[in-house]
Amino acid sequence: MRMLKPLLLGVLVLLTGCHKQDDASRTGLIYCAEGSPQTFNPQVSNSGVTLDASSRPLYDRLLEVNPNTLALEGGLATRWQVSEDGLSYTLTLRQGVSFHHTPWFNPSRPLNADDVVFTWQRLLNKLHPYHEVSGGEYPYFYSLGLDQLIKRVYRKGADKVVFELNRPDASFLATLASDYAIVLSAEYAEQLQKAGTPGLIDSRPVGTGPFSFKEYRHNEYVRYLRHPGYWGGEAKIEQLIYDITPKSSKRLAKLLTGECDVMSTPSASQLSVIDKDPDLSLAVQSGMNVAFLALNTRKAPFNKVQVRQAIASAINIDNLLQAVYFETGQPANSLLPPLSWGYNPSLPMRQPDLKRARQLLKEAGLAQGFEMQVLVQPGSRAYNPDALKTAQLMRSDLAKIGIKLKIVQQEWPVIEARLAQGQYDSLLSGWIADNADPDNFFRQLLSCAAVERGNNYSRWCSPAFDQLLDDAVTTPQLAFRLRNYYYAQTLLNEQMPLIPLAHALRTQVSRSDIEGLSLMPFGGTVFNQAYRE
């Protein structure tokens, strides 16, 4: 995976100079977010912060996942048909969906099949004029191997689009409902290309979502305006502001003083205080996520399975849950959370076993231990309330078996560069699923395709594992798919390229007078129907 080229977020226009609190207190909501977006197109990034700040406010997807039932529902597409051989998907588009009207773009037509074709051709066709814009990397799609799966995408009339696959894939419809599977405007792209400014498609965005982009001040805030006539029902607030506040303590302070209306990812230690405050409301949602330690299996000594198993045996997950999650997490003995239909309940729960860990190191020729580094992002994430504290606890655990763990805390762009170059021992990270299909966890995090151009931070590649995944999606038969996913989890339990740590509950805090928020199990918040009482 190559590092993304700089995206022109620092040169955005339309800065008004208004005070964001004064404006939003009258006409909208302020959301205290934990970080700055790298871009306003989630397709060209693998940052969770970027996804939250762009996908749901600005864009729509062909299909949607019902947050309560996890069933697929219509989005920009109202109907879909799958051929008997599972190789052709025909989707009928919703009529009258309008793109954003902005000072830099006035659409002349509603959404049609050309927009869907443009979006996917950009991703799939290396010769497409927009493929290399913003770096030419599409981590989510390459991790899934969609460049090999999708044969072609074409229009079949203005309101129909057809996806032809090279092989059957039972998870494909779920992929179309991913937060990454947004739809861009082909007309806007043509305008930018004629003007010689194609890069603005990702930094000065135009979508069909409930809010349109207004302005961005780097490391300060993003301002969105209500999209009049939004097909899903106009937002009840006129504007939405993402106030960028990395430190959880500062986000809570702003919430308590009324500078923010909603706070993302509170730290687990703050929840008891929040719960007792009558002016605050705490929302809790089961989460499709996992926190893990990724070991660089292409670097010694982590290329030895005994070393990986020793590290896993030394980590005391119960301590992590008590000191970091404060009853907002559960131990992970698989990448899949128990909420997933593919979860294997027969996997043994992992308990710390220092005697076994020392024996494994001895078998690996490392009885005296060794030194290693772990890369850690600052701040909290939905899957890990306090990554630094997690690393500190693991350092104490590993010291008991002679492993000296050095914690290197860096911002994501710096870490991303090291990951791309393979210059790391381990990474403390996590994953939030985009849909309910188990393939979304496994293929994204551990497939061979995801090593160089995706999210496989362990750099582990197993053809046998990939074959299990490929076979699992060739049929819609649930029993067959379950069998393969059970085998896949058993294999990962033996090889341990990623050490699962915990599955976190999703938590969000708002002022008690804020109603209508929707916390998604796959990450992100829907503000469409949010309002102040």
Secondary structure, DSSP 8 states (H G I E B T S, - for coil): --------GGG--------HHHHHHHHEEEEEESS--S-S-GGG---HHHHHHHHHHH--BSEEE-TTT--EEESSEEEEEE-TTS-EEEEEE-TT-----BTTB--SS---HHHHHHHHHHHH-TTSTTTTGGGS--HHHHHTTHHHHEEEEEESSTTEEEEEESS--TTHHHHHTSTT-B---HHHHHHHHHHT-TTHHHHS---SSSEEEEEEETTTEEEEEE-TT-TT---SSSEEEEEE---HHHHHHHHHHTS-SEEES--GGGHHHHHH-TTEEEEEE---EEEEEEE-TTSTTTTSHHHHHHHHHH--HHHHIIIIITTSEEE-SSSS-TTSTT--TTS------HHHHHHHHHHTT-TT-EEEEEEE-SS-BTTBS-HHHHHHHHHHHHHTTTEEEEEEE--HHHHHHHHHHT--SEEEEEEE-SSS-THHHHHHHH-THHHHHSS-TT----HHHHHHHHHHTT---HHHHHHHHHHHHHHHHHH-SEEEEEEE-EEEEEETTEE--EE-TTS-EE-TT-EE-
